[in-house]
């Protein structure tokens, strides 16, 4: 049995309200016990963590590994514009580009305190077994846990959004109409093949029908059946933007979530990403089915989607976690920032009082225990029996000078710069400020070479996307205005 005694540190307790000095005994990748300082332990190696705050690893409830090569690509984009530009943001990628992008995302998550992430991974026109394996290998090289869920659809954005093709002028309409995803049967067969041969370990396979509107009912049913057959977790973007919620009413005559529930998809292994425009009835449905929600406040604000009803979801009994979204849509993988933005966003409504706000200890629990439940991980707290996934923060860093309150400073003050070590499953993955599994200097060179090559390859696609974007924006904003079942944007002044 491999035993390690970590001594000298302050340890964040599971409720995140206090951080007393405790020793931590780690055995075979799990926390065996929290001990009084100085407790004698036989047959254990020792690690002196004096001057550190030890907290559970942050768990990213929603991201996109392929976004690692796409950070900083856009400015004044809402979600519809982001999807319009997707062809050049992520186009022309080969197998090594997919591996590289995911490695960049994993390294950034590790450096900023994540020990696990729920990755909705995209390949165009559909997933490949080689691509999924390459992205999984990227996570294994860095040492992160992950749910790797191929993000799939059998309809394009232009086909899926009610009225959009008809709203485009020629020749844009003809080009948009000619676009296509891979055949539904081929997509489902690929995931099935991948699931049959999937290596277990710290990277699990999932399934992510990307957006309900982008999936025919037959395809949704196929995803449902695959998930049931292989026990796959399922996550999908539901009611992220107002135009999507309106599109659900047009297409289904119901909310997007109600339609997915009617298709048999909503259950304990199911989680919603974003959920900004979920109704009260939707939240009650999620709770009744034992499903979850990843609240991604940075992306929701960056893409002008609105403020997700996190407090209402918690009150309804929904499992809520926090996420960053991908670096193509939120531009970083900083879960410390996600905590801060979640707490800030909860305070913005003029009719909200303190009881509606997210407190700091509660927000830390969302980013650890809540997100861990979305991934199905036995992690998220420093307590006996949990996975030994832990962060070590330097209390001599200016973020912690002076130490006043652990939860308040984790949410209001910490930005990842005080992070010194990361342990996952009892093994060091970040030590002395160095990522142990990857040559970061070589990674940076490869990333720039790939970015330059892909920019040249996608130049023509970019020009078309920029030409069609104003027409998309006009149509989707008008469509969104038809949805009045929820209020998720601050009133104009």
Buried (B, 14 or more C-beta within 10 A) or exposed (E): EEBBBBBBBBBBBBEBBEBEEBBBBBBEBBBBBBBEEEEEBEEBEEBEBEBBBBBBBBBBBBBBBBBBBBBEBBEEBBBBBBBBBBBBBBBBBEBEBBBBBBBBBBBBBBBBBBBBBBBBBBBBBBBBBEBBBBBBBBBBBBBBBBBBBBBBBBBBBBBBBBEBBEBBEEEBBEBBBEEEBBEBEEBBBBBBBBBEEBEEEBBBBBBBBBBBBBBBEEBBBBBBEBBBEBEBBBBBBBBBBBBBBBBBBBBBEBBBBBBBBEBEBBBEBBBBBBBBBBBEBBBBBBBEBBBBBBBBBBBBBBBBBBBBBBBBBBEBEBBBBBBBBBBBBBBBBBBBBBBBBBBBBBEEBEEEEEEBBBBBBBBBBBBBBBBBBBBBBEBBBBBEEBBBBBBBBBBEBEBBEEEEBBBBBBBBBBEBEBBBBBBBBBBBBBEEEEBBBBEEEEBEEBBEEBBEEBEEEBEEBBEBBEEBBEBBBEBBBEBBEBBEBBEBBEEEE
